[in-house]
Amino acid sequence: MKHFAIAFVATCFAAEAGLSEEIAPEDVIITDDFTVVERLTETPGKPFRGLEVFIDRKRGNCVACHTNFDVEAMQFLGEIGPSLDWIGDRMKPEEIRAILVDPKRVFGEQTIMPAFYTTEHGARTLEEFKGKPILTAQEIEDVVAYLSELRH
């Protein structure tokens, strides 16, 4: 019984710390209807951490192009991309996940939105990001959880 309790606590700690199994960028499947059905990690996303990634200018930096009612008080919000107000009412988590993973597959090559969970980037990719995703699988799931909660 003692070993079971230790194993259970270790498993819970690993899951909370984001040390769960994850799908590698090259193994993510974007379906024909432009969804990624399977979560990228075993650990469900946390909306508050997703908001942190959304506004962090050195990670997601989503506010460079998008705004929503949560962040409208921030300075220097972008107006290039659409407002994400109530996005959780308009899109399923599977659709949001696909866009974050690789928007070029969803919207086409002409989109300027970066692919956050792929190792294949465009011509103007910073050297530090070449060959690796911009965000981790857990950060993607956190942003999906955050955006999915933006509802009426």
Disulfide bonds with the S-S distance in Angstrom:
none
